[in-house]
């Protein structure tokens, strides 16, 4: 296994482990991080979910959580941070690009 291209904050790790333990995520599944879109006006969206490892995936381990990334998505994810936001207005995972001023919340 290699170093993950994405940093996952302690808050996000805690929530991911909570979901894996309480939402019947199969034992052979890991956390999939990737992108969708990329063309047109909508731009690129970051995705986060649970999935089996697929052929061509890169596998990482973050706090004993298996993380799967399609090899072709790696360059778009380098330096990204996954955080978990919990506030009065919203709750969810957030992708943060420390090199950009805007954030995208899923």
Biotite code that builds the C-alpha atoms (Angstrom):
import biotite.structure as struc

atoms = struc.array([
    struc.Atom([0.000, 0.000, 0.000], chain_id="A", res_id=1, res_name="UNK", atom_name="CA", element="C"),
    struc.Atom([1.036, 3.571, -0.638], chain_id="A", res_id=2, res_name="UNK", atom_name="CA", element="C"),
    struc.Atom([0.469, 6.962, 0.910], chain_id="A", res_id=3, res_name="UNK", atom_name="CA", element="C"),
    struc.Atom([-3.021, 8.228, 0.170], chain_id="A", res_id=4, res_name="UNK", atom_name="CA", element="C"),
    struc.Atom([-3.318, 11.214, -2.201], chain_id="A", res_id=5, res_name="UNK", atom_name="CA", element="C"),
    struc.Atom([-6.157, 12.456, 0.045], chain_id="A", res_id=6, res_name="UNK", atom_name="CA", element="C"),
    struc.Atom([-5.921, 13.492, 3.668], chain_id="A", res_id=7, res_name="UNK", atom_name="CA", element="C"),
    struc.Atom([-8.844, 12.404, 5.830], chain_id="A", res_id=8, res_name="UNK", atom_name="CA", element="C"),
    struc.Atom([-9.347, 14.401, 9.021], chain_id="A", res_id=9, res_name="UNK", atom_name="CA", element="C"),
    struc.Atom([-9.884, 12.751, 12.404], chain_id="A", res_id=10, res_name="UNK", atom_name="CA", element="C"),
    struc.Atom([-13.518, 13.929, 12.401], chain_id="A", res_id=11, res_name="UNK", atom_name="CA", element="C"),
    struc.Atom([-14.124, 12.324, 9.010], chain_id="A", res_id=12, res_name="UNK", atom_name="CA", element="C"),
    struc.Atom([-12.349, 9.099, 10.049], chain_id="A", res_id=13, res_name="UNK", atom_name="CA", element="C"),
    struc.Atom([-14.559, 8.876, 13.114], chain_id="A", res_id=14, res_name="UNK", atom_name="CA", element="C"),
    struc.Atom([-17.732, 9.329, 11.046], chain_id="A", res_id=15, res_name="UNK", atom_name="CA", element="C"),
    struc.Atom([-16.577, 6.847, 8.368], chain_id="A", res_id=16, res_name="UNK", atom_name="CA", element="C"),
    struc.Atom([-15.860, 4.207, 11.028], chain_id="A", res_id=17, res_name="UNK", atom_name="CA", element="C"),
    struc.Atom([-19.244, 4.932, 12.632], chain_id="A", res_id=18, res_name="UNK", atom_name="CA", element="C"),
    struc.Atom([-21.019, 4.433, 9.289], chain_id="A", res_id=19, res_name="UNK", atom_name="CA", element="C"),
    struc.Atom([-19.075, 1.239, 8.559], chain_id="A", res_id=20, res_name="UNK", atom_name="CA", element="C"),
    struc.Atom([-19.978, -0.182, 11.969], chain_id="A", res_id=21, res_name="UNK", atom_name="CA", element="C"),
    struc.Atom([-23.648, 0.827, 12.039], chain_id="A", res_id=22, res_name="UNK", atom_name="CA", element="C"),
    struc.Atom([-24.895, 0.770, 8.430], chain_id="A", res_id=23, res_name="UNK", atom_name="CA", element="C"),
    struc.Atom([-24.224, -2.864, 7.476], chain_id="A", res_id=24, res_name="UNK", atom_name="CA", element="C"),
    struc.Atom([-21.343, -2.044, 5.123], chain_id="A", res_id=25, res_name="UNK", atom_name="CA", element="C"),
    struc.Atom([-19.977, -5.430, 3.937], chain_id="A", res_id=26, res_name="UNK", atom_name="CA", element="C"),
    struc.Atom([-16.581, -6.398, 5.354], chain_id="A", res_id=27, res_name="UNK", atom_name="CA", element="C"),
    struc.Atom([-15.003, -6.597, 1.881], chain_id="A", res_id=28, res_name="UNK", atom_name="CA", element="C"),
    struc.Atom([-15.946, -2.981, 1.068], chain_id="A", res_id=29, res_name="UNK", atom_name="CA", element="C"),
    struc.Atom([-13.750, 0.058, 1.541], chain_id="A", res_id=30, res_name="UNK", atom_name="CA", element="C"),
    struc.Atom([-14.090, 3.791, 1.146], chain_id="A", res_id=31, res_name="UNK", atom_name="CA", element="C"),
    struc.Atom([-14.141, 4.903, -2.487], chain_id="A", res_id=32, res_name="UNK", atom_name="CA", element="C"),
    struc.Atom([-12.972, 8.440, -3.204], chain_id="A", res_id=33, res_name="UNK", atom_name="CA", element="C"),
    struc.Atom([-13.152, 9.793, -6.727], chain_id="A", res_id=34, res_name="UNK", atom_name="CA", element="C"),
    struc.Atom([-14.517, 12.320, -9.142], chain_id="A", res_id=35, res_name="UNK", atom_name="CA", element="C"),
    struc.Atom([-17.417, 12.508, -11.538], chain_id="A", res_id=36, res_name="UNK", atom_name="CA", element="C"),
    struc.Atom([-18.006, 14.883, -14.403], chain_id="A", res_id=37, res_name="UNK", atom_name="CA", element="C"),
    struc.Atom([-15.218, 17.217, -15.307], chain_id="A", res_id=38, res_name="UNK", atom_name="CA", element="C"),
    struc.Atom([-16.536, 18.508, -18.585], chain_id="A", res_id=39, res_name="UNK", atom_name="CA", element="C"),
    struc.Atom([-18.968, 21.256, -19.340], chain_id="A", res_id=40, res_name="UNK", atom_name="CA", element="C"),
    struc.Atom([-20.353, 23.953, -17.095], chain_id="A", res_id=41, res_name="UNK", atom_name="CA", element="C"),
    struc.Atom([-20.994, 21.686, -14.104], chain_id="A", res_id=42, res_name="UNK", atom_name="CA", element="C"),
    struc.Atom([-17.330, 21.025, -13.550], chain_id="A", res_id=43, res_name="UNK", atom_name="CA", element="C"),
    struc.Atom([-15.934, 18.214, -11.484], chain_id="A", res_id=44, res_name="UNK", atom_name="CA", element="C"),
    struc.Atom([-17.692, 16.745, -8.443], chain_id="A", res_id=45, res_name="UNK", atom_name="CA", element="C"),
    struc.Atom([-15.990, 14.726, -5.765], chain_id="A", res_id=46, res_name="UNK", atom_name="CA", element="C"),
    struc.Atom([-17.555, 11.439, -4.736], chain_id="A", res_id=47, res_name="UNK", atom_name="CA", element="C"),
    struc.Atom([-17.322, 9.453, -1.540], chain_id="A", res_id=48, res_name="UNK", atom_name="CA", element="C"),
    struc.Atom([-18.951, 6.099, -0.887], chain_id="A", res_id=49, res_name="UNK", atom_name="CA", element="C"),
    struc.Atom([-18.430, 2.459, -0.006], chain_id="A", res_id=50, res_name="UNK", atom_name="CA", element="C"),
    struc.Atom([-17.537, -0.072, -2.671], chain_id="A", res_id=51, res_name="UNK", atom_name="CA", element="C"),
    struc.Atom([-15.543, -3.197, -3.455], chain_id="A", res_id=52, res_name="UNK", atom_name="CA", element="C"),
    struc.Atom([-12.062, -2.812, -4.884], chain_id="A", res_id=53, res_name="UNK", atom_name="CA", element="C"),
    struc.Atom([-12.123, -2.921, -8.689], chain_id="A", res_id=54, res_name="UNK", atom_name="CA", element="C"),
    struc.Atom([-9.478, -3.842, -11.220], chain_id="A", res_id=55, res_name="UNK", atom_name="CA", element="C"),
    struc.Atom([-7.244, -0.838, -11.825], chain_id="A", res_id=56, res_name="UNK", atom_name="CA", element="C"),
    struc.Atom([-7.918, 0.756, -8.424], chain_id="A", res_id=57, res_name="UNK", atom_name="CA", element="C"),
    struc.Atom([-5.126, 2.008, -6.232], chain_id="A", res_id=58, res_name="UNK", atom_name="CA", element="C"),
    struc.Atom([-5.516, 0.903, -2.627], chain_id="A", res_id=59, res_name="UNK", atom_name="CA", element="C"),
    struc.Atom([-4.517, 2.933, 0.394], chain_id="A", res_id=60, res_name="UNK", atom_name="CA", element="C"),
    struc.Atom([-5.063, 2.541, 4.108], chain_id="A", res_id=61, res_name="UNK", atom_name="CA", element="C"),
    struc.Atom([-6.053, 5.476, 6.305], chain_id="A", res_id=62, res_name="UNK", atom_name="CA", element="C"),
    struc.Atom([-6.538, 4.704, 10.021], chain_id="A", res_id=63, res_name="UNK", atom_name="CA", element="C"),
    struc.Atom([-7.186, 1.026, 9.152], chain_id="A", res_id=64, res_name="UNK", atom_name="CA", element="C"),
    struc.Atom([-9.847, 2.019, 6.600], chain_id="A", res_id=65, res_name="UNK", atom_name="CA", element="C"),
    struc.Atom([-9.221, 0.608, 3.121], chain_id="A", res_id=66, res_name="UNK", atom_name="CA", element="C"),
    struc.Atom([-9.455, 3.452, 0.600], chain_id="A", res_id=67, res_name="UNK", atom_name="CA", element="C"),
    struc.Atom([-9.930, 2.819, -3.134], chain_id="A", res_id=68, res_name="UNK", atom_name="CA", element="C"),
    struc.Atom([-9.194, 5.345, -5.864], chain_id="A", res_id=69, res_name="UNK", atom_name="CA", element="C"),
    struc.Atom([-9.374, 4.834, -9.619], chain_id="A", res_id=70, res_name="UNK", atom_name="CA", element="C"),
    struc.Atom([-5.860, 5.389, -10.901], chain_id="A", res_id=71, res_name="UNK", atom_name="CA", element="C"),
    struc.Atom([-7.032, 8.026, -13.415], chain_id="A", res_id=72, res_name="UNK", atom_name="CA", element="C"),
    struc.Atom([-8.637, 10.084, -10.598], chain_id="A", res_id=73, res_name="UNK", atom_name="CA", element="C"),
    struc.Atom([-5.451, 10.323, -8.525], chain_id="A", res_id=74, res_name="UNK", atom_name="CA", element="C"),
    struc.Atom([-4.111, 13.489, -10.144], chain_id="A", res_id=75, res_name="UNK", atom_name="CA", element="C"),
    struc.Atom([-7.374, 15.345, -9.378], chain_id="A", res_id=76, res_name="UNK", atom_name="CA", element="C"),
    struc.Atom([-7.347, 14.232, -5.746], chain_id="A", res_id=77, res_name="UNK", atom_name="CA", element="C"),
    struc.Atom([-3.728, 15.033, -4.845], chain_id="A", res_id=78, res_name="UNK", atom_name="CA", element="C"),
    struc.Atom([-3.629, 17.353, -1.862], chain_id="A", res_id=79, res_name="UNK", atom_name="CA", element="C"),
    struc.Atom([-7.382, 17.200, -1.214], chain_id="A", res_id=80, res_name="UNK", atom_name="CA", element="C"),
    struc.Atom([-8.707, 16.876, 2.311], chain_id="A", res_id=81, res_name="UNK", atom_name="CA", element="C"),
    struc.Atom([-11.904, 15.106, 3.348], chain_id="A", res_id=82, res_name="UNK", atom_name="CA", element="C"),
    struc.Atom([-13.515, 16.543, 6.471], chain_id="A", res_id=83, res_name="UNK", atom_name="CA", element="C"),
    struc.Atom([-16.821, 16.014, 8.219], chain_id="A", res_id=84, res_name="UNK", atom_name="CA", element="C"),
    struc.Atom([-18.910, 19.073, 8.999], chain_id="A", res_id=85, res_name="UNK", atom_name="CA", element="C"),
    struc.Atom([-21.627, 19.023, 11.619], chain_id="A", res_id=86, res_name="UNK", atom_name="CA", element="C"),
    struc.Atom([-23.420, 22.274, 12.282], chain_id="A", res_id=87, res_name="UNK", atom_name="CA", element="C"),
    struc.Atom([-26.881, 23.695, 12.814], chain_id="A", res_id=88, res_name="UNK", atom_name="CA", element="C"),
    struc.Atom([-27.242, 24.395, 9.085], chain_id="A", res_id=89, res_name="UNK", atom_name="CA", element="C"),
    struc.Atom([-25.858, 21.165, 7.586], chain_id="A", res_id=90, res_name="UNK", atom_name="CA", element="C"),
    struc.Atom([-24.123, 17.879, 8.209], chain_id="A", res_id=91, res_name="UNK", atom_name="CA", element="C"),
    struc.Atom([-21.924, 15.967, 5.805], chain_id="A", res_id=92, res_name="UNK", atom_name="CA", element="C"),
    struc.Atom([-18.561, 15.253, 4.285], chain_id="A", res_id=93, res_name="UNK", atom_name="CA", element="C"),
    struc.Atom([-16.698, 18.157, 2.751], chain_id="A", res_id=94, res_name="UNK", atom_name="CA", element="C"),
    struc.Atom([-13.867, 18.122, 0.234], chain_id="A", res_id=95, res_name="UNK", atom_name="CA", element="C"),
    struc.Atom([-11.336, 20.862, 0.852], chain_id="A", res_id=96, res_name="UNK", atom_name="CA", element="C"),
    struc.Atom([-8.674, 21.930, -1.583], chain_id="A", res_id=97, res_name="UNK", atom_name="CA", element="C"),
    struc.Atom([-6.125, 23.884, 0.454], chain_id="A", res_id=98, res_name="UNK", atom_name="CA", element="C"),
    struc.Atom([-4.911, 25.497, -2.775], chain_id="A", res_id=99, res_name="UNK", atom_name="CA", element="C"),
    struc.Atom([-8.361, 26.876, -3.707], chain_id="A", res_id=100, res_name="UNK", atom_name="CA", element="C"),
    struc.Atom([-10.632, 29.330, -1.939], chain_id="A", res_id=101, res_name="UNK", atom_name="CA", element="C"),
    struc.Atom([-13.926, 27.510, -2.536], chain_id="A", res_id=102, res_name="UNK", atom_name="CA", element="C"),
    struc.Atom([-15.152, 24.285, -0.943], chain_id="A", res_id=103, res_name="UNK", atom_name="CA", element="C"),
    struc.Atom([-17.614, 21.712, -2.161], chain_id="A", res_id=104, res_name="UNK", atom_name="CA", element="C"),
    struc.Atom([-19.932, 19.983, 0.256], chain_id="A", res_id=105, res_name="UNK", atom_name="CA", element="C"),
    struc.Atom([-21.510, 16.647, -0.596], chain_id="A", res_id=106, res_name="UNK", atom_name="CA", element="C"),
])
